[in-house]
Amino acid sequence: MTLADPTLSYELKAAMDWWRLAGVDSDFVDDATDWLGRGEQLDGGNAPENACLPVSDEKSAQHPKQSDQRSQNRLAPEPKVVERVDLLGANPPQTLEEFREWWLTAPGLDAIGPRGRVAPRGPQNADLMVLVIDPEQSDRDTLLSGPQGRLLNRIIAAMGINQESVYFASALPRHTPMADTAAIAASGMDEITKFHVNLVSPQRVLAFGAGIPPLLGHGLTNDLSLLREINQTTRSLPLFVTEGLDAMMAMPRLKARFWRRWIEWSVKG
């Protein structure tokens, strides 16, 4: 005796039951989609074509042009209006020592306030200025004191650069997960970054983080290799921008990509 092939409605119901057991019952998009709420209708094989559509889109399934327009509206949110502020004020710090103190105490640099900020470290006229978007989550008194810092130390050692000749800085004063760097830069923090770089006056700048270009005075770009310099009041500094240290730790292939680009950049520089 052979078993009859399962019907389409049986296979669909089995698939729905599998997702339900896996704890997945909704598709989280702008409009939540109830995958399984009307799944029982599939049992008899007479489920309507739009049984798995969000309630708000059932009617629009018959009007694809209207549906497409709504989808485009959802994918293109209105740009944020950001008020630009002169964060440096009338009496900006004049030395790196003054800047470090100002960095830890100045109001307006973030929404939380001075507590929890981490200061930059290193010498003026550094051979290399390393810039990250924000401190590590575990940083307290020393910037880049956690896993990302250990990876960075190995990178610098492999470059043959003396640690004492490197200046370590962050574009934001505290750990800021998923920072909207474009909006933060537009609020005036890009001027702080450029001012900081000018005070350090390094020979070259190595910046980590795909979202860091706006904080350097550049627009968002998908091709980080296009960013080759940071403009200063007196001169333009060689600039190398790459993916974040956290991304390199999560995806080792990015390390190989970094080294290929760094060697090419160093030779050209």
Contacts in CASP RR format, 6 or more apart in sequence:
PFRMAT RR
TARGET T0000
AUTHOR 0000-0000-0000
METHOD contacts of the structure
MODEL  1
MTLADPTLSYELKAAMDWWRLAGVDSDFVDDATDWLGRGEQLDGGNAPEN
ACLPVSDEKSAQHPKQSDQRSQNRLAPEPKVVERVDLLGANPPQTLEEFR
EWWLTAPGLDAIGPRGRVAPRGPQNADLMVLVIDPEQSDRDTLLSGPQGR
LLNRIIAAMGINQESVYFASALPRHTPMADTAAIAASGMDEITKFHVNLV
SPQRVLAFGAGIPPLLGHGLTNDLSLLREINQTTRSLPLFVTEGLDAMMA
MPRLKARFWRRWIEWSVKG
6 14 0 8 1.000
7 45 0 8 1.000
8 45 0 8 1.000
9 42 0 8 1.000
9 43 0 8 1.000
9 44 0 8 1.000
9 45 0 8 1.000
9 47 0 8 1.000
12 42 0 8 1.000
12 47 0 8 1.000
13 39 0 8 1.000
13 42 0 8 1.000
13 43 0 8 1.000
16 35 0 8 1.000
16 36 0 8 1.000
16 39 0 8 1.000
16 42 0 8 1.000
19 25 0 8 1.000
19 35 0 8 1.000
19 36 0 8 1.000
20 36 0 8 1.000
24 35 0 8 1.000
25 34 0 8 1.000
25 35 0 8 1.000
25 36 0 8 1.000
25 37 0 8 1.000
26 32 0 8 1.000
26 33 0 8 1.000
26 34 0 8 1.000
26 35 0 8 1.000
27 33 0 8 1.000
27 35 0 8 1.000
30 74 0 8 1.000
31 54 0 8 1.000
31 56 0 8 1.000
31 57 0 8 1.000
32 54 0 8 1.000
33 52 0 8 1.000
33 53 0 8 1.000
33 54 0 8 1.000
34 52 0 8 1.000
34 54 0 8 1.000
34 55 0 8 1.000
35 52 0 8 1.000
38 47 0 8 1.000
38 51 0 8 1.000
38 52 0 8 1.000
39 47 0 8 1.000
39 51 0 8 1.000
39 52 0 8 1.000
41 47 0 8 1.000
41 48 0 8 1.000
41 51 0 8 1.000
42 51 0 8 1.000
49 61 0 8 1.000
50 57 0 8 1.000
50 58 0 8 1.000
50 61 0 8 1.000
53 61 0 8 1.000
57 67 0 8 1.000
57 70 0 8 1.000
60 66 0 8 1.000
60 67 0 8 1.000
60 70 0 8 1.000
61 67 0 8 1.000
80 180 0 8 1.000
80 183 0 8 1.000
82 183 0 8 1.000
82 186 0 8 1.000
82 187 0 8 1.000
83 187 0 8 1.000
84 186 0 8 1.000
84 187 0 8 1.000
84 188 0 8 1.000
85 108 0 8 1.000
85 187 0 8 1.000
85 188 0 8 1.000
86 188 0 8 1.000
86 191 0 8 1.000
87 106 0 8 1.000
87 108 0 8 1.000
87 109 0 8 1.000
87 188 0 8 1.000
87 189 0 8 1.000
87 191 0 8 1.000
87 192 0 8 1.000
88 191 0 8 1.000
88 192 0 8 1.000
88 195 0 8 1.000
92 102 0 8 1.000
92 195 0 8 1.000
93 99 0 8 1.000
93 101 0 8 1.000
93 102 0 8 1.000
93 199 0 8 1.000
95 199 0 8 1.000
96 124 0 8 1.000
96 199 0 8 1.000
96 200 0 8 1.000
99 120 0 8 1.000
99 196 0 8 1.000
99 199 0 8 1.000
100 119 0 8 1.000
100 120 0 8 1.000
103 109 0 8 1.000
103 117 0 8 1.000
103 119 0 8 1.000
103 120 0 8 1.000
103 173 0 8 1.000
104 114 0 8 1.000
104 117 0 8 1.000
104 119 0 8 1.000
104 173 0 8 1.000
105 114 0 8 1.000
106 114 0 8 1.000
107 113 0 8 1.000
107 114 0 8 1.000
109 117 0 8 1.000
109 173 0 8 1.000
109 189 0 8 1.000
109 192 0 8 1.000
110 117 0 8 1.000
110 172 0 8 1.000
110 173 0 8 1.000
110 174 0 8 1.000
110 176 0 8 1.000
112 174 0 8 1.000
116 140 0 8 1.000
116 174 0 8 1.000
117 173 0 8 1.000
117 174 0 8 1.000
118 135 0 8 1.000
118 139 0 8 1.000
118 140 0 8 1.000
118 141 0 8 1.000
118 142 0 8 1.000
118 143 0 8 1.000
118 170 0 8 1.000
118 173 0 8 1.000
118 174 0 8 1.000
118 175 0 8 1.000
119 143 0 8 1.000
120 143 0 8 1.000
120 167 0 8 1.000
120 168 0 8 1.000
120 169 0 8 1.000
120 170 0 8 1.000
120 196 0 8 1.000
121 142 0 8 1.000
121 143 0 8 1.000
121 167 0 8 1.000
121 168 0 8 1.000
122 166 0 8 1.000
122 167 0 8 1.000
122 168 0 8 1.000
123 164 0 8 1.000
123 165 0 8 1.000
123 167 0 8 1.000
124 167 0 8 1.000
124 199 0 8 1.000
124 200 0 8 1.000
124 201 0 8 1.000
125 200 0 8 1.000
125 201 0 8 1.000
125 202 0 8 1.000
125 203 0 8 1.000
126 165 0 8 1.000
126 166 0 8 1.000
126 167 0 8 1.000
126 200 0 8 1.000
126 202 0 8 1.000
126 203 0 8 1.000
127 161 0 8 1.000
127 162 0 8 1.000
127 165 0 8 1.000
127 166 0 8 1.000
127 202 0 8 1.000
127 203 0 8 1.000
127 204 0 8 1.000
128 156 0 8 1.000
128 161 0 8 1.000
128 165 0 8 1.000
128 166 0 8 1.000
128 167 0 8 1.000
128 202 0 8 1.000
128 203 0 8 1.000
128 204 0 8 1.000
128 205 0 8 1.000
128 206 0 8 1.000
129 166 0 8 1.000
129 167 0 8 1.000
129 169 0 8 1.000
129 197 0 8 1.000
129 200 0 8 1.000
129 202 0 8 1.000
129 204 0 8 1.000
129 205 0 8 1.000
129 206 0 8 1.000
130 152 0 8 1.000
130 156 0 8 1.000
130 166 0 8 1.000
130 167 0 8 1.000
130 168 0 8 1.000
130 169 0 8 1.000
130 206 0 8 1.000
130 207 0 8 1.000
130 208 0 8 1.000
131 169 0 8 1.000
131 170 0 8 1.000
131 171 0 8 1.000
131 193 0 8 1.000
131 197 0 8 1.000
131 205 0 8 1.000
131 206 0 8 1.000
131 207 0 8 1.000
131 208 0 8 1.000
131 212 0 8 1.000
131 216 0 8 1.000
132 144 0 8 1.000
132 148 0 8 1.000
132 169 0 8 1.000
132 170 0 8 1.000
132 171 0 8 1.000
132 207 0 8 1.000
132 208 0 8 1.000
132 209 0 8 1.000
132 212 0 8 1.000
132 244 0 8 1.000
132 245 0 8 1.000
133 170 0 8 1.000
133 171 0 8 1.000
133 172 0 8 1.000
133 176 0 8 1.000
133 179 0 8 1.000
133 181 0 8 1.000
133 208 0 8 1.000
133 209 0 8 1.000
133 211 0 8 1.000
133 212 0 8 1.000
133 215 0 8 1.000
133 244 0 8 1.000
134 170 0 8 1.000
134 171 0 8 1.000
134 172 0 8 1.000
134 174 0 8 1.000
134 175 0 8 1.000
134 176 0 8 1.000
134 179 0 8 1.000
135 143 0 8 1.000
135 144 0 8 1.000
135 170 0 8 1.000
135 172 0 8 1.000
135 173 0 8 1.000
135 174 0 8 1.000
135 175 0 8 1.000
136 143 0 8 1.000
136 144 0 8 1.000
136 145 0 8 1.000
136 146 0 8 1.000
136 147 0 8 1.000
136 148 0 8 1.000
136 149 0 8 1.000
136 175 0 8 1.000
137 175 0 8 1.000
137 177 0 8 1.000
138 145 0 8 1.000
138 146 0 8 1.000
139 145 0 8 1.000
139 146 0 8 1.000
139 175 0 8 1.000
143 168 0 8 1.000
143 169 0 8 1.000
143 170 0 8 1.000
144 152 0 8 1.000
144 168 0 8 1.000
147 249 0 8 1.000
148 245 0 8 1.000
148 246 0 8 1.000
148 249 0 8 1.000
149 245 0 8 1.000
151 245 0 8 1.000
151 248 0 8 1.000
151 249 0 8 1.000
152 208 0 8 1.000
152 245 0 8 1.000
153 163 0 8 1.000
155 258 0 8 1.000
156 163 0 8 1.000
156 166 0 8 1.000
157 163 0 8 1.000
159 262 0 8 1.000
167 200 0 8 1.000
167 202 0 8 1.000
169 196 0 8 1.000
169 200 0 8 1.000
171 181 0 8 1.000
171 189 0 8 1.000
171 192 0 8 1.000
171 193 0 8 1.000
171 212 0 8 1.000
171 215 0 8 1.000
171 216 0 8 1.000
172 179 0 8 1.000
172 184 0 8 1.000
172 189 0 8 1.000
172 215 0 8 1.000
181 211 0 8 1.000
181 212 0 8 1.000
181 213 0 8 1.000
181 214 0 8 1.000
181 215 0 8 1.000
182 214 0 8 1.000
182 219 0 8 1.000
182 220 0 8 1.000
184 214 0 8 1.000
184 215 0 8 1.000
185 214 0 8 1.000
185 215 0 8 1.000
185 217 0 8 1.000
186 214 0 8 1.000
189 215 0 8 1.000
190 214 0 8 1.000
190 215 0 8 1.000
190 216 0 8 1.000
190 217 0 8 1.000
193 215 0 8 1.000
193 216 0 8 1.000
193 217 0 8 1.000
194 216 0 8 1.000
194 217 0 8 1.000
194 230 0 8 1.000
194 231 0 8 1.000
194 232 0 8 1.000
197 205 0 8 1.000
197 230 0 8 1.000
197 232 0 8 1.000
197 237 0 8 1.000
198 232 0 8 1.000
198 233 0 8 1.000
198 234 0 8 1.000
202 237 0 8 1.000
203 237 0 8 1.000
203 238 0 8 1.000
204 237 0 8 1.000
204 238 0 8 1.000
204 239 0 8 1.000
204 240 0 8 1.000
205 230 0 8 1.000
205 237 0 8 1.000
205 238 0 8 1.000
205 239 0 8 1.000
205 240 0 8 1.000
206 240 0 8 1.000
206 242 0 8 1.000
207 216 0 8 1.000
207 239 0 8 1.000
207 240 0 8 1.000
207 241 0 8 1.000
207 242 0 8 1.000
208 242 0 8 1.000
208 243 0 8 1.000
208 244 0 8 1.000
208 245 0 8 1.000
209 241 0 8 1.000
209 242 0 8 1.000
209 243 0 8 1.000
209 244 0 8 1.000
209 245 0 8 1.000
209 247 0 8 1.000
210 224 0 8 1.000
210 243 0 8 1.000
210 244 0 8 1.000
210 247 0 8 1.000
211 220 0 8 1.000
212 241 0 8 1.000
213 219 0 8 1.000
213 220 0 8 1.000
213 221 0 8 1.000
213 224 0 8 1.000
213 227 0 8 1.000
213 241 0 8 1.000
214 220 0 8 1.000
216 227 0 8 1.000
216 230 0 8 1.000
216 239 0 8 1.000
216 241 0 8 1.000
217 230 0 8 1.000
217 231 0 8 1.000
218 227 0 8 1.000
221 227 0 8 1.000
224 241 0 8 1.000
224 242 0 8 1.000
224 243 0 8 1.000
225 261 0 8 1.000
227 239 0 8 1.000
227 241 0 8 1.000
228 238 0 8 1.000
228 239 0 8 1.000
229 236 0 8 1.000
229 237 0 8 1.000
229 238 0 8 1.000
229 239 0 8 1.000
230 236 0 8 1.000
230 237 0 8 1.000
230 239 0 8 1.000
238 269 0 8 1.000
240 261 0 8 1.000
240 262 0 8 1.000
240 265 0 8 1.000
242 258 0 8 1.000
242 261 0 8 1.000
242 262 0 8 1.000
243 254 0 8 1.000
243 257 0 8 1.000
243 258 0 8 1.000
247 254 0 8 1.000
248 254 0 8 1.000
248 255 0 8 1.000
248 258 0 8 1.000
END
